[in-house]
Amino acid sequence: MGKKARVGLVSLGCSKNLIDSEIMLGLLEGAGYILVTDPGEADAIIVNTCGFIEPAKREAVETIIALGEYKDKGRCRSLIVTGCLVQRYADELEDELPEIDGLLGTGDFHRIVSVLEGTLAGKKCRFTGPPRAIFPGQWPRLLSRTGTFAYLKIAEGCNNHCSYCVIPQLRGPLASRPLEEIVQEAKALAKLGNKELVLVAQDTTRYGEDLYGRPTLPELLRQLASIDGVLWLRLLYCYPSRISPELIQVLKEEPKVLKYLDMPIQHVSRDILQRMHRSHTKEEVRDLIGRLRREIPAITIRTTFIVGFPGETAEEFSELLSFIAEIRFDRAGFFTYSREEGTPAAALSGQIPPGEKKSRYEAVMKLQQAISKAKNEDWLGKEMEVLVERRTSEPGCLLGRSYRDAPEIDGLVYVNAPETALGNIIKVKITGATEYDLRGVVKGESG
């Protein structure tokens, strides 16, 4: 069967992991394999896993087991597992899931073609060396979806070493991609029709430190903004204490750089931030947000918080609630603390019981939902630009996103518009608002 084998790939976890999956798809297609979406039709199945926190690990294991059943009920002869879970638990996976034929860590997924060949020939293959950055370079990247946006990875790995996080163990230290290489990929993505590029890394604000001796994200953004076909540039994963005056200036001045900043804060209590090994303070964050809102009044600020961190007292949780009520973030995500072995936080005393973590999560979600609804209602009667992306089941209604909405994590805009709007940025008058989504009509048309 050789190169004509049919291969299916399932990608779990974050957008950065998805890019790795798309590189593997490109390598496989270039080697002559036939890519399929139905696991029942696949001679080989690849699962690219996440291993970040407990729910992600559980999902990965369940997916591996479920897809492994196709070795009995389908035509599958090879099950290959890649990604963060492998980097973290290769020995356990090898011992406990004998249906796995190949294991590839985060620094070895570029070996996918040779490993696939080996496993289809009946060999067990494993490459789980130290984590290191693997970038597309001139490799083919086969996008898993066609549409209006694409993720663009600008760096890999992390030097922050937050006490609760295993990413440095899974992805290694910071490794930035050469600026020219990023620009080249961005041009290719634009030619495929992607109007929005979403910049991702473990910490985008440190981009370039290792290559150029200083953070060079502002320079990168200006070069990307000069590319024909790129209309929107969106920044995710910006570390609060590294949002420089130069970066603020680019956000303020460059029309293609969306007035949107994803800035994970995680907490505001001084003692908890110290135990988290986070370098900012509540006062610094408050000052930064004040400056951002003064200089860029239309800015949308997204953040994330962890509730139930070891030792979090009722008073510290109340402090967090008060800060969120005061600042009124446009977008916020919340996670209950996940105790991950091998991290400094796992050894801390004062672990919070699951029930208490859940109740705190529900309280903070309720608060943010009210803020989000009020923020959305502020848009009633106003106009905004919307990138229209797909149809809905409702006749005459299309789905899109505004500059306030990052793909797959924020809200949506339901638009009464003609089919010709698909794939375009149009002016929309907002007529309805819920906690997360907006509804509108094309400018000039009635509701």
C-alpha positions in Angstrom: 0.0 0.0 0.0 2.9 2.3 0.8 2.4 6.0 -0.1 -1.2 5.4 -1.1 -2.3 4.7 2.4 -5.1 6.7 3.8 -4.3 8.9 6.9 -6.6 10.7 9.3 -5.5 13.2 11.9 -7.3 14.5 15.0 -5.9 17.7 16.5 -6.6 18.5 20.2 -5.7 21.6 22.3 -4.7 25.1 21.4 -4.2 27.0 18.1 -0.4 26.5 18.4 -0.9 22.8 18.5 -3.2 23.0 15.4 -0.4 24.6 13.5 1.8 21.6 14.3 -1.0 19.4 13.0 -1.2 21.4 9.8 2.5 21.0 9.2 2.2 17.3 9.7 -0.7 17.2 7.2 1.4 19.1 4.7 4.3 16.7 5.1 2.1 13.7 4.7 0.4 15.1 1.6 3.7 15.9 0.1 4.8 12.3 0.7 1.9 11.0 -1.3 -0.5 9.9 1.5 -4.2 10.4 1.0 -5.8 12.4 3.8 -9.3 11.5 5.1 -11.6 12.8 7.7 -13.5 9.6 8.5 -11.4 7.4 10.9 -13.3 4.4 9.6 -11.6 4.9 6.2 -8.1 5.5 7.5 -5.2 3.0 7.3 -3.4 5.1 9.9 -4.8 7.6 12.5 -2.7 10.3 14.2 -3.8 12.0 17.4 -2.0 15.3 18.1 -2.6 15.8 21.9 -2.7 18.5 24.5 -1.2 17.8 27.9 -1.6 21.1 29.6 -4.1 20.5 32.4 -6.1 17.6 33.7 -9.3 18.0 31.6 -7.1 18.2 28.4 -5.2 15.1 29.4 -8.4 13.2 30.1 -9.8 14.3 26.7 -6.6 13.1 25.0 -6.6 9.7 26.6 -10.3 9.2 25.8 -9.7 10.2 22.2 -6.7 7.8 21.8 -8.7 4.9 23.2 -11.8 5.7 21.1 -9.7 5.9 17.9 -7.7 2.9 18.8 -10.9 0.8 18.4 -10.7 1.4 14.7 -7.9 -1.1 14.6 -10.5 -3.7 15.4 -13.6 -2.3 13.7 -12.1 -0.3 10.8 -9.2 -0.7 8.4 -6.7 1.1 10.7 -3.3 -0.6 11.0 -1.3 2.3 12.6 -2.2 4.5 15.6 0.3 7.3 16.1 0.1 9.8 19.1 2.0 13.1 19.0 2.2 16.4 20.9 2.3 17.6 24.5 0.8 14.5 26.2 3.5 12.4 24.6 6.2 14.8 25.6 5.0 14.6 29.2 3.9 10.9 29.6 5.5 8.9 26.8 6.5 6.0 29.2 3.0 5.7 30.6 1.4 5.8 27.2 3.7 3.1 25.9 3.0 0.9 29.0 -0.7 1.4 29.4 -2.0 1.8 25.8 -0.4 -1.1 23.7 -2.7 -0.1 20.7 -0.3 2.9 20.1 2.2 2.1 17.4 4.1 5.4 17.2 4.9 8.2 19.7 6.3 11.6 18.7 7.1 14.4 21.2 6.8 18.1 20.5 10.3 18.4 19.2 10.0 15.4 16.8 6.7 15.8 15.0 8.6 16.6 11.8 9.5 12.8 11.7 5.9 12.0 11.0 6.4 10.6 7.5 9.2 8.1 8.4 7.3 7.1 11.6 4.2 6.4 9.6 6.1 4.3 7.1 7.7 2.4 10.0 4.4 1.7 11.8 2.6 0.7 8.6 5.4 -1.9 8.1 4.6 -3.3 11.5 7.3 -1.6 13.6 6.9 0.3 16.9 8.4 3.8 16.6 9.2 6.3 19.3 10.9 9.7 19.2 10.6 11.7 22.4 13.7 13.8 22.7 14.0 17.1 24.5 11.3 19.7 23.6 12.6 22.2 21.0 11.0 24.5 18.5 10.1 23.1 15.1 9.0 25.8 12.6 7.4 25.4 9.2 10.2 27.2 7.3 9.9 26.0 3.8 7.8 23.0 4.8 4.3 22.8 3.4 1.5 23.7 5.8 -1.8 22.4 4.8 -4.6 24.4 6.4 -7.2 22.3 8.1 -9.9 24.8 7.3 -10.6 27.2 4.5 -11.9 30.6 5.6 -11.2 34.1 6.4 -8.6 33.8 9.1 -5.4 31.8 9.9 -3.2 31.4 13.0 0.4 32.5 12.6 2.9 31.1 15.1 5.7 33.7 15.7 7.6 31.8 18.5 7.6 28.6 20.4 8.5 27.8 24.0 8.5 30.0 27.1 11.0 31.5 29.6 8.4 32.7 32.1 8.2 29.6 34.4 4.9 30.4 36.1 4.6 28.1 39.1 1.4 26.4 37.9 2.5 25.8 34.3 4.1 22.9 32.5 4.6 24.6 29.2 8.4 25.1 29.5 8.7 21.3 30.1 6.5 20.5 27.1 7.7 23.1 24.6 11.2 24.2 25.8 12.6 27.7 26.1 11.7 30.7 24.0 12.6 30.3 20.4 11.5 33.0 18.0 11.1 32.5 14.3 13.1 34.8 12.0 11.1 37.8 11.0 11.6 37.2 7.3 10.2 33.7 7.6 7.1 34.9 9.4 6.5 37.5 6.7 6.9 34.9 4.0 4.3 32.6 5.6 2.0 35.6 6.2 2.1 36.4 2.4 1.3 32.8 1.6 -1.6 32.8 4.0 -2.9 36.1 2.5 -2.8 34.6 -1.0 -5.0 31.8 0.2 -7.7 34.3 1.1 -7.1 34.7 4.8 -8.0 38.3 5.6 -7.2 38.0 9.3 -4.0 36.7 10.8 -4.0 35.8 14.5 -0.5 36.0 16.0 0.2 33.2 18.6 3.1 32.1 20.8 3.4 31.2 24.4 4.2 34.8 25.1 4.0 37.0 22.0 5.5 40.1 23.8 8.9 38.3 24.1 9.1 37.7 20.4 12.6 38.4 19.1 14.4 38.6 22.4 16.5 35.5 21.6 17.2 36.4 18.0 17.6 40.1 18.0 18.5 40.9 21.7 15.3 42.8 22.3 11.6 42.3 21.8 10.7 43.1 18.2 7.0 42.5 18.1 6.2 46.1 17.1 8.6 45.9 14.1 7.1 42.5 13.1 3.5 44.0 13.2 4.5 46.9 11.0 6.0 44.6 8.4 3.0 42.3 8.5 0.6 45.3 8.1 2.3 46.1 4.8 1.2 42.8 3.2 -1.4 43.1 0.5 -4.5 41.0 1.4 -3.9 41.1 5.1 -6.7 43.3 6.5 -6.7 42.4 10.2 -3.9 41.5 12.6 -4.8 40.2 16.0 -2.5 39.7 19.0 -3.0 36.9 21.5 -1.0 35.9 24.7 0.6 39.2 25.6 2.3 39.3 29.0 1.1 42.3 31.0 4.5 43.5 32.2 5.9 43.4 28.7 3.4 45.6 26.9 5.8 48.3 25.9 5.2 52.0 24.8 6.3 50.9 21.3 3.7 48.2 21.2 1.0 50.5 22.4 2.0 53.0 19.7 1.6 50.3 17.0 -1.8 49.3 18.3 -2.8 53.0 18.3 -1.4 54.0 14.9 -1.5 51.0 12.6 -5.1 50.5 11.1 -4.6 46.8 10.3 -3.6 46.0 13.9 -6.9 45.4 15.6 -7.6 47.4 18.8 -7.7 44.2 20.7 -5.3 42.9 23.3 -5.3 39.5 24.9 -3.5 39.9 28.2 -3.6 37.0 30.7 -3.5 38.5 34.2 -4.3 35.3 36.2 -4.8 37.1 39.6 -4.4 40.4 41.4 -3.6 39.4 45.0 0.0 40.3 45.8 0.8 37.1 47.6 -0.9 34.8 45.0 1.0 36.6 42.2 4.2 36.0 44.0 3.4 32.3 44.5 2.4 32.1 40.8 5.8 33.6 39.9 4.1 36.4 37.9 6.0 39.6 37.6 3.2 42.2 37.6 1.2 43.7 40.4 -2.5 44.8 40.6 -1.5 48.4 40.6 0.7 48.0 37.5 -2.1 46.3 35.7 -4.6 49.0 36.7 -2.2 51.7 35.4 -1.6 49.8 32.2 -5.3 49.3 31.4 -5.9 53.0 32.2 -3.2 54.0 29.8 -4.5 51.7 27.1 -8.0 53.0 27.4 -6.8 56.6 27.4 -4.6 56.2 24.3 -6.9 53.8 22.4 -10.5 54.5 23.6 -11.9 51.7 21.3 -9.6 49.0 22.6 -11.1 45.6 23.6 -9.1 44.0 26.5 -9.3 40.3 27.0 -7.8 38.4 30.0 -7.8 35.1 31.9 -7.8 34.4 35.6 -7.2 31.3 37.7 -9.5 30.8 40.7 -8.8 28.4 43.6 -5.0 28.7 43.4 -3.3 27.1 46.5 -3.7 29.3 49.5 -6.3 31.6 47.9 -8.3 33.0 50.9 -11.9 34.2 50.8 -10.5 37.7 51.1 -8.1 37.3 48.1 -11.0 35.9 46.0 -13.1 38.9 47.0 -10.2 41.1 46.0 -10.2 39.5 42.6 -14.0 40.0 42.2 -13.7 43.6 43.2 -11.0 44.2 40.6 -13.0 42.6 37.9 -16.0 44.7 38.8 -13.9 47.8 38.8 -12.0 47.3 35.6 -14.9 45.7 33.6 -12.9 43.7 31.1 -14.5 43.4 27.7 -13.6 39.7 27.5 -12.5 37.3 30.3 -11.9 33.6 30.6 -11.7 31.7 33.9 -10.1 28.5 34.9 -10.2 26.6 38.2 -6.6 25.8 39.3 -5.4 22.4 38.0 -2.7 20.7 40.2 -0.1 19.6 37.7 2.7 17.2 38.9 6.1 18.5 38.3 5.2 22.2 38.9 6.2 24.2 42.0 2.5 25.1 42.7 1.6 21.4 43.0 3.7 21.2 46.2 2.2 24.3 47.8 0.2 24.0 50.9 -3.4 25.2 51.1 -4.8 23.3 48.1 -8.4 24.4 47.6 -11.1 21.6 47.7 -12.8 21.0 44.3 -16.2 22.1 45.6 -14.9 25.5 46.7 -13.0 26.0 43.4 -16.2 25.3 41.5 -18.3 27.8 43.6 -15.7 30.5 43.1 -15.6 29.8 39.4 -19.4 30.1 39.2 -19.4 33.4 41.2 -16.8 35.0 38.9 -18.5 33.7 35.8 -21.8 35.3 36.9 -20.1 38.6 37.5 -18.4 38.6 34.1 -21.5 37.6 32.3 -23.3 40.7 33.6 -20.3 42.9 32.6 -20.2 41.3 29.2 -23.9 41.8 28.6 -23.7 45.4 29.5 -20.7 46.0 27.3 -22.5 44.4 24.4 -25.6 46.5 25.0 -23.4 49.6 24.7 -23.2 48.7 21.0 -27.0 48.8 20.4 -27.7 51.3 17.6 -24.1 51.7 16.7 -22.2 50.5 13.6 -19.2 48.2 13.5 -17.2 46.3 10.9 -17.8 42.6 10.7 -15.8 39.9 8.9 -18.6 37.6 7.6 -17.5 34.0 7.8 -20.3 31.4 7.4 -24.0 30.7 6.9 -26.4 29.8 9.7 -29.5 27.5 9.6 -31.6 30.7 9.7 -32.5 31.9 6.2 -30.8 35.3 5.4 -28.6 35.2 8.5 -24.9 34.9 8.4 -22.2 34.6 11.1 -19.2 36.9 11.5 -16.9 38.5 14.0 -15.9 42.1 14.8 -12.6 43.3 15.9 -13.7 42.6 19.5 -14.0 38.8 18.8 -11.0 36.5 18.5 -11.8 33.3 16.6 -13.0 30.3 18.6 -12.8 32.0 22.0 -15.0 35.2 21.9 -18.5 36.0 20.7 -20.1 36.2 17.3 -22.1 38.7 15.3 -25.3 37.4 13.6 -25.9 39.5 10.6 -29.0 39.7 8.3 -27.1 40.1 5.1 -27.1 38.8 1.5 -24.9 35.8 0.6 -22.5 38.2 -1.3 -21.3 39.3 2.2 -19.6 36.0 2.8 -15.8 36.4 3.2 -16.0 40.2 3.3 -15.8 42.9 5.9 -19.0 44.8 5.9 -20.6 47.6 8.0 -23.2 46.3 10.4 -25.7 48.2 12.5 -26.2 46.4 15.9 -29.8 45.7 16.8 -29.5 43.0 19.5 -27.2 41.9 22.3 -26.8 39.0 24.7 -24.0 38.1 27.2 -21.7 36.9 24.4 -23.1 37.7 21.0 -24.5 40.6 18.9 -27.0 40.7 16.1 -27.2 43.3 13.4 -28.2 44.3 9.9 -26.3 45.5 6.9 -26.0 49.3 7.1 -28.9 50.8 5.2 -31.2 47.8 5.5 -34.0 47.5 8.0 -34.2 44.9 10.7 
